[in-house]
């Protein structure tokens, strides 16, 4: 994702202190002009957890078991990062 290499990924981690799982949500935009990036596949590498950004670049992945993951993106016409 050539243009997305300069993207700003705003993430909000939400969890309940007693919860077993967490949610990951945010917005994907270009870094230079803050244009929303719709239809981008966002996933946690090595898992089945994913979402696709909406028309304004927002996404939410729910009920993720606590742990460490690598967040990846993919979109037609862009190089993967």
C-alpha positions in Angstrom: 0.0 0.0 0.0 2.2 2.7 -1.3 0.1 5.6 -0.1 -0.8 3.9 3.0 2.8 3.6 4.1 2.3 7.3 5.1 -1.1 6.5 6.6 -2.1 7.5 10.1 -3.8 4.7 11.9 -5.7 6.0 14.9 -6.4 3.2 17.3 -8.6 3.0 20.3 -8.2 0.0 22.5 -11.2 -0.6 24.6 -11.5 -3.2 27.2 -13.1 -3.9 30.5 -10.6 -4.5 33.3 -12.4 -7.8 34.1 -13.0 -8.8 30.5 -11.2 -11.7 28.8 -11.3 -10.1 25.3 -10.7 -6.6 23.9 -11.9 -4.5 21.0 -9.8 -2.7 18.5 -11.2 0.2 16.6 -9.9 3.2 14.7 -9.7 5.1 11.4 -7.4 4.7 8.5 -6.4 7.9 6.6 -3.5 9.1 4.4 -0.8 10.9 6.4 -0.3 13.9 4.1 -3.9 15.0 3.4 -6.0 13.0 5.9 -8.2 11.5 3.2 -10.2 8.5 4.5 -9.3 5.1 3.1 -12.4 3.0 2.5 -12.5 -0.7 1.7 -9.2 -1.6 3.3 -8.9 -5.1 4.7 -7.4 -4.8 8.2 -6.5 -8.0 10.0 -4.5 -9.5 12.9 -1.8 -11.7 11.3 -2.2 -15.4 12.0 -5.8 -15.1 13.2 -9.3 -15.0 11.8 -9.9 -11.5 13.2 -10.5 -8.8 10.6 -12.6 -5.9 9.4 -12.9 -3.8 6.3 -12.9 0.0 6.6 -16.2 1.8 5.9 -16.6 4.8 3.5 -14.9 7.0 6.1 -12.0 4.7 7.0 -13.4 3.4 10.3 -13.1 -0.2 11.4 -13.7 -2.3 14.5 -12.5 -5.7 15.4 -14.3 -7.2 18.4 -13.8 -9.9 21.0 -10.0 -10.3 20.5 -8.4 -12.5 23.2 -5.8 -10.5 25.1 -2.3 -10.9 23.7 0.2 -9.5 21.2 -0.7 -9.3 17.5 0.7 -7.8 14.3 -1.9 -5.6 12.6 -1.8 -5.8 8.8 -3.6 -4.0 6.0 -4.4 -4.9 2.4 -6.2 -3.1 -0.4 -6.5 -3.6 -4.2 -4.0 -1.4 -6.0 -1.8 -0.8 -3.0 1.3 -2.6 -1.8 0.8 -4.5 1.5 2.4 -3.1 4.6 
